[in-house]
Amino acid sequence: MNISNINKSITIIIVFLLYFCHAQSVDSVSAAMDQNITLKAYVEQSKVPQNRPVILHIELSWAGRLNRYQIEPVSQPVLTNLLLEGSGSENRLITEEGGNLKAIKAITYRFRPLEMGMAYIDGVVIKYTDREMGEEDRLISQRMMVEITEPLPEKGNNQLKALSYIVLFAMLFGVVAYFLFQFVKKRRMIRENGVPAFSLPESFLNRLSQEVDPRGTNLSEMIQRLSRIFKEYMDDDFHIHARELNTKELIARLNGLELEDIDKKNLSAVFEKLDEIKFAGKNIDPAEFTQIYGTIENFLLKRKQRLEMSQMTVKEEK
């Protein structure tokens, strides 16, 4: 074999090795595409310290309107050496050059490494329905791997940690003392005036905290509970038979109540959103759920405070 042939062989081997290394470096990015919809999945870092999170991004994109495709709820991927800590999603509509619309659905997963070594995220299955064509299909991302390295040193010192524990203990003691004071106060009101232990808004606030979990995994079930409890409150407080009315009739009754305009506006938006989720088959986003829950909770708190002020005024007049 002459020197020229040896050089050619070495060149071919180097090119192959460079191609192989490049393929490994992009192992965390997978893209699958049919003629209309694109799936891209990737982890932010291929090497992650044990005390830092592994972040997985899944992005679906297509040309046109957001409601072109019905995306089924995405199940948790099968994990090795990782533990799911949380997830979130968002929908965006952007305008590209030339005025064309591009719809994007982004899902983010946050995982906690369990131990040093290799971690794996199996392929995520995305099922969808093309509303225009009436066809169902699915996309599958590639299996991804992440190297879990030694944990990084945590910032801070023992004195700061001790101070944090003292502050947390003081806050906990204050909360316990407050609720104990409220409990004793309500018991005294029962004995002296025969006043119910809990007002109507406070009773429903307690139901929300006990029956609805804003951080629950099944948000569809949570939103149904939230809607049912609040409509029961509207029945009991305002006697408008909220559970028997459609959204248009309910908003009309709501506008006829003696409430602040901002409350009427906020509650009308809540009932419209609940109606959209129930009948349009719209997936509930964690941010939307938090906004609906917060609006209802704030309204009940305002009603509770106003009732307490009214009772105090009546007591002073006596």
Backbone torsions as a table, in degrees:
resi	resn	phi	psi	omega
1	MET	NA	127.5	-179.0
2	ASN	-83.3	172.7	-176.2
3	ILE	-64.7	-35.4	-179.4
4	SER	-62.0	-43.8	179.9
5	ASN	-66.7	-37.1	178.4
6	ILE	-63.3	-42.9	179.3
7	ASN	-62.8	-40.9	178.3
8	LYS	-62.5	-42.2	-179.3
9	SER	-63.2	-43.1	179.1
10	ILE	-62.7	-41.2	180.0
11	THR	-61.4	-42.8	-179.8
12	ILE	-63.6	-41.5	-179.8
13	ILE	-64.4	-42.6	179.5
14	ILE	-63.0	-44.2	179.4
15	VAL	-61.1	-42.3	179.9
16	PHE	-63.2	-43.2	-180.0
17	LEU	-64.7	-41.4	177.7
18	LEU	-62.3	-41.2	178.7
19	TYR	-64.5	-41.9	-180.0
20	PHE	-63.7	-43.7	179.1
21	CYS	-63.2	-39.9	178.7
22	HIS	-64.1	-40.4	179.2
23	ALA	-62.7	-38.4	178.8
24	GLN	-68.7	-35.3	-176.7
25	SER	-68.5	-24.9	-179.7
26	VAL	-104.6	17.9	-179.7
27	ASP	-61.7	-24.6	-178.5
28	SER	-79.4	-2.9	179.8
29	VAL	-116.7	125.9	175.6
30	SER	-128.3	141.1	179.0
31	ALA	-134.3	128.4	176.7
32	ALA	-127.8	140.0	-172.9
33	MET	-146.1	132.5	162.9
34	ASP	-95.6	-164.9	-173.4
35	GLN	-73.6	-11.3	-175.7
36	ASN	-125.7	-29.4	-171.9
37	ILE	-125.0	141.3	-176.0
38	THR	-120.9	138.5	176.1
39	LEU	-117.0	128.8	175.3
40	LYS	-129.8	131.2	179.5
41	ALA	-134.2	136.5	-179.2
42	TYR	-159.2	154.2	172.7
43	VAL	-99.1	149.0	-175.8
44	GLU	-66.9	-35.7	-178.7
45	GLN	-138.7	140.9	178.3
46	SER	-84.1	-17.4	175.0
47	LYS	-126.2	124.5	-174.9
48	VAL	-132.8	130.6	174.3
49	PRO	-61.9	152.2	-175.0
50	GLN	-61.7	-28.5	-179.5
51	ASN	-99.2	23.9	175.1
52	ARG	-127.0	152.0	-176.9
53	PRO	-78.8	151.7	170.2
54	VAL	-96.6	124.4	-176.4
55	ILE	-109.5	123.7	177.4
56	LEU	-110.6	129.6	177.4
57	HIS	-111.6	131.4	173.5
58	ILE	-121.7	127.4	-175.6
59	GLU	-131.4	122.1	173.9
60	LEU	-105.3	136.5	-180.0
61	SER	-143.2	148.8	177.7
62	TRP	-157.0	160.5	179.2
63	ALA	-83.6	135.3	177.0
64	GLY	113.0	-156.6	-173.3
65	ARG	-77.7	158.7	179.8
66	LEU	-63.7	-34.9	-175.0
67	ASN	-88.1	14.2	177.0
68	ARG	-62.7	-39.4	-178.0
69	TYR	-118.2	141.3	171.2
70	GLN	-97.6	109.0	-178.1
71	ILE	-91.8	124.1	178.4
72	GLU	-71.9	152.8	176.5
73	PRO	-55.3	135.2	-176.4
74	VAL	-90.7	126.7	-179.7
75	SER	-79.6	161.9	179.6
76	GLN	-66.5	133.2	178.3
77	PRO	-68.4	156.9	175.7
78	VAL	-74.5	129.7	-172.1
79	LEU	-118.1	149.7	171.9
80	THR	-128.6	121.9	179.4
81	ASN	66.9	24.6	177.7
82	LEU	-140.0	155.4	178.1
83	LEU	-132.7	129.3	-179.3
84	LEU	-69.0	127.3	177.2
85	GLU	-104.8	-28.9	-179.0
86	GLY	178.1	167.5	179.2
87	SER	-153.2	161.9	178.3
88	GLY	-157.6	164.0	-179.6
89	SER	-147.1	159.6	176.9
90	GLU	-152.1	155.0	177.2
91	ASN	-117.2	135.6	179.6
92	ARG	-133.5	151.0	174.9
93	LEU	-129.8	116.9	-177.7
94	ILE	-118.0	157.6	178.2
95	THR	-106.4	120.6	-179.9
96	GLU	-88.7	176.1	177.0
97	GLU	-60.6	136.1	-176.2
98	GLY	93.4	-2.9	176.8
99	GLY	85.5	6.5	179.6
100	ASN	-77.5	142.1	179.6
101	LEU	-89.4	142.8	176.2
102	LYS	-130.7	122.8	179.8
103	ALA	-95.8	139.6	-178.4
104	ILE	-133.8	130.5	170.4
105	LYS	-116.3	116.2	-176.9
106	ALA	-112.1	133.1	177.5
107	ILE	-123.3	133.8	-179.3
108	THR	-122.5	131.4	175.5
109	TYR	-113.0	143.3	176.7
110	ARG	-120.5	120.4	-177.0
111	PHE	-116.2	149.4	175.4
112	ARG	-107.7	123.5	176.8
113	PRO	-64.3	143.6	-179.4
114	LEU	-94.2	-41.9	179.3
115	GLU	-155.1	167.1	-179.6
116	MET	-68.3	149.7	-177.9
117	GLY	128.7	-159.9	180.0
118	MET	-88.6	142.0	175.1
119	ALA	-124.6	148.6	-175.2
120	TYR	-132.3	144.7	174.7
121	ILE	-123.5	111.4	-179.2
122	ASP	-67.6	163.8	-178.1
123	GLY	-58.1	137.6	179.0
124	VAL	-94.6	130.6	-178.9
125	VAL	-95.9	123.5	178.7
126	ILE	-112.0	112.3	176.6
127	LYS	-98.1	139.5	-177.5
128	TYR	-148.9	161.4	178.0
129	THR	-125.7	128.8	175.5
130	ASP	-82.4	108.0	-175.5
131	ARG	-66.8	-29.1	-179.0
132	GLU	-76.0	-39.8	-177.0
133	MET	-94.7	-16.1	-178.2
134	GLY	70.8	25.6	-177.3
135	GLU	-109.5	147.0	176.9
136	GLU	-110.8	144.0	179.3
137	ASP	-157.2	-178.1	178.5
138	ARG	-149.6	156.5	176.0
139	LEU	-124.1	147.0	-179.1
140	ILE	-129.4	126.2	177.3
141	SER	-79.4	163.5	178.6
142	GLN	-75.0	158.4	173.2
143	ARG	-72.4	133.8	-177.1
144	MET	-118.7	151.1	178.6
145	MET	-128.3	148.9	-179.8
146	VAL	-135.3	136.9	176.5
147	GLU	-90.8	122.6	179.0
148	ILE	-93.0	117.3	-175.3
149	THR	-102.8	-177.5	-179.2
150	GLU	-59.5	143.0	-179.9
151	PRO	-65.6	148.7	177.0
152	LEU	-81.6	149.8	176.4
153	PRO	-64.9	135.2	179.8
154	GLU	-79.4	143.0	178.1
155	LYS	-77.7	159.7	178.4
156	GLY	103.1	177.0	179.4
157	ASN	-139.2	176.3	-176.2
158	ASN	-64.8	-33.4	179.3
159	GLN	-65.0	-41.7	178.7
160	LEU	-63.9	-40.8	177.8
161	LYS	-63.2	-42.2	179.3
162	ALA	-62.4	-41.3	178.1
163	LEU	-63.2	-39.3	178.7
164	SER	-62.4	-41.9	178.9
165	TYR	-64.2	-38.8	178.9
166	ILE	-63.8	-44.0	179.8
167	VAL	-63.2	-43.9	179.1
168	LEU	-63.2	-40.0	178.7
169	PHE	-64.6	-41.4	178.9
170	ALA	-63.7	-41.0	178.5
171	MET	-64.2	-43.3	179.0
172	LEU	-62.2	-43.2	178.9
173	PHE	-62.2	-41.1	178.5
174	GLY	-63.2	-41.5	179.2
175	VAL	-64.4	-44.8	179.1
176	VAL	-61.8	-43.0	-179.8
177	ALA	-63.7	-39.2	-180.0
178	TYR	-63.5	-48.6	-178.6
179	PHE	-68.0	-32.5	175.8
180	LEU	-65.4	-41.9	177.5
181	PHE	-62.2	-43.9	179.3
182	GLN	-63.4	-38.1	179.9
183	PHE	-64.5	-47.2	179.1
184	VAL	-62.7	-39.5	-179.7
185	LYS	-63.0	-43.8	-179.0
186	LYS	-68.7	-37.7	176.9
187	ARG	-63.0	-38.6	178.0
188	ARG	-66.4	-38.8	178.2
189	MET	-63.4	-36.5	178.9
190	ILE	-64.7	-44.3	-178.3
191	ARG	-67.6	-41.1	-173.6
192	GLU	-82.4	-42.7	-171.1
193	ASN	-119.4	-5.7	-176.7
194	GLY	69.6	22.4	-179.7
195	VAL	-76.3	138.1	178.6
196	PRO	-57.0	147.7	-177.1
197	ALA	-63.0	-35.6	-179.2
198	PHE	-129.7	135.4	173.9
199	SER	-72.6	167.4	-178.8
200	LEU	-60.5	-48.4	177.8
201	PRO	-60.5	-38.1	-178.9
202	GLU	-67.3	-37.0	177.8
203	SER	-61.8	-41.5	-179.5
204	PHE	-75.2	-28.8	172.4
205	LEU	-63.0	-39.8	177.5
206	ASN	-64.8	-38.1	178.1
207	ARG	-64.6	-40.9	178.1
208	LEU	-59.8	-45.9	-177.1
209	SER	-67.6	-27.8	-176.7
210	GLN	-90.9	-33.0	-171.6
211	GLU	-106.2	-16.5	-176.8
212	VAL	-122.2	124.0	179.1
213	ASP	-108.6	107.3	-179.5
214	PRO	-61.9	-19.3	-179.8
215	ARG	-102.4	12.9	-178.6
216	GLY	-68.1	157.5	-179.0
217	THR	-80.7	-31.0	-180.0
218	ASN	-97.2	82.1	-176.3
219	LEU	-69.7	-26.0	178.4
220	SER	-62.6	-44.6	178.0
221	GLU	-67.5	-39.8	-179.4
222	MET	-63.6	-39.3	-178.4
223	ILE	-68.9	-33.1	176.5
224	GLN	-66.9	-42.7	177.4
225	ARG	-62.4	-45.2	-178.6
226	LEU	-59.6	-44.8	179.8
227	SER	-63.2	-44.5	-178.2
228	ARG	-64.9	-42.8	-178.8
229	ILE	-65.3	-43.3	-177.0
230	PHE	-69.8	-35.9	177.4
231	LYS	-68.0	-33.5	173.9
232	GLU	-63.3	-39.8	177.0
233	TYR	-63.0	-44.0	179.3
234	MET	-60.3	-38.1	176.8
235	ASP	-61.9	-48.7	-174.0
236	ASP	-71.3	-38.2	-174.8
237	ASP	-85.9	-41.6	-173.1
238	PHE	-112.0	-8.1	176.8
239	HIS	56.2	50.1	-178.3
240	ILE	-112.3	6.0	177.7
241	HIS	54.3	52.0	-174.4
242	ALA	-61.0	-33.1	-177.1
243	ARG	-71.6	-16.7	-177.3
244	GLU	-100.4	-4.3	-175.1
245	LEU	-103.8	150.8	170.1
246	ASN	-80.2	174.1	-172.6
247	THR	-62.7	-41.7	-179.1
248	LYS	-62.5	-44.8	179.3
249	GLU	-66.5	-38.6	-179.0
250	LEU	-64.5	-42.1	179.0
251	ILE	-66.6	-36.0	177.6
252	ALA	-63.9	-44.1	176.1
253	ARG	-63.9	-38.9	-179.5
254	LEU	-61.6	-41.8	-179.7
255	ASN	-68.5	-17.9	178.1
256	GLY	-88.4	-2.8	-179.5
257	LEU	-84.5	158.9	177.3
258	GLU	-84.5	76.4	179.0
259	LEU	-126.7	160.7	176.1
260	GLU	-66.2	148.3	-177.5
261	ASP	-59.5	-36.9	-179.0
262	ILE	-66.0	-34.7	177.3
263	ASP	-68.7	-40.8	178.2
264	LYS	-62.3	-42.0	-179.8
265	LYS	-64.9	-46.2	-178.1
266	ASN	-65.7	-43.2	-178.9
267	LEU	-69.8	-35.9	176.1
268	SER	-60.9	-42.5	177.7
269	ALA	-63.3	-37.3	178.6
270	VAL	-63.8	-47.6	-178.5
271	PHE	-65.8	-35.8	176.7
272	GLU	-65.6	-40.6	178.8
273	LYS	-66.2	-41.0	177.7
274	LEU	-62.7	-38.9	178.9
275	ASP	-65.9	-41.1	179.0
276	GLU	-63.4	-42.3	-180.0
277	ILE	-66.2	-39.8	-175.3
278	LYS	-72.7	-45.3	-169.6
279	PHE	-103.1	-20.9	-178.2
280	ALA	-95.2	0.2	-179.9
281	GLY	65.3	29.1	-176.6
282	LYS	-79.5	132.4	176.6
283	ASN	-69.0	135.7	-178.7
284	ILE	-82.7	125.8	178.2
285	ASP	-90.5	140.7	179.9
286	PRO	-53.7	-37.3	179.4
287	ALA	-67.7	-40.3	177.8
288	GLU	-64.6	-42.5	179.9
289	PHE	-61.1	-44.2	179.5
290	THR	-61.4	-39.0	179.4
291	GLN	-66.1	-43.7	179.3
292	ILE	-64.1	-46.8	179.9
293	TYR	-59.8	-44.6	-178.5
294	GLY	-64.2	-39.0	179.1
295	THR	-62.8	-46.2	-179.8
296	ILE	-66.0	-43.9	-179.6
297	GLU	-62.2	-43.6	179.9
298	ASN	-64.3	-38.0	178.7
299	PHE	-64.1	-44.2	179.1
300	LEU	-64.8	-37.7	177.3
301	LEU	-63.7	-40.7	177.7
302	LYS	-63.8	-42.3	178.9
303	ARG	-64.4	-39.3	179.0
304	LYS	-63.9	-47.2	-179.1
305	GLN	-64.5	-40.4	179.7
306	ARG	-65.0	-39.5	179.2
307	LEU	-66.3	-40.7	179.1
308	GLU	-64.5	-40.5	177.6
309	MET	-63.9	-39.1	178.6
310	SER	-64.4	-41.3	179.1
311	GLN	-66.1	-38.5	178.2
312	MET	-65.2	-38.7	178.7
313	THR	-63.7	-44.1	179.8
314	VAL	-63.2	-41.0	-179.1
315	LYS	-64.9	-39.9	178.7
316	GLU	-66.1	-37.7	178.8
317	GLU	-64.8	-34.1	178.5
318	LYS	-68.9	NA	NA
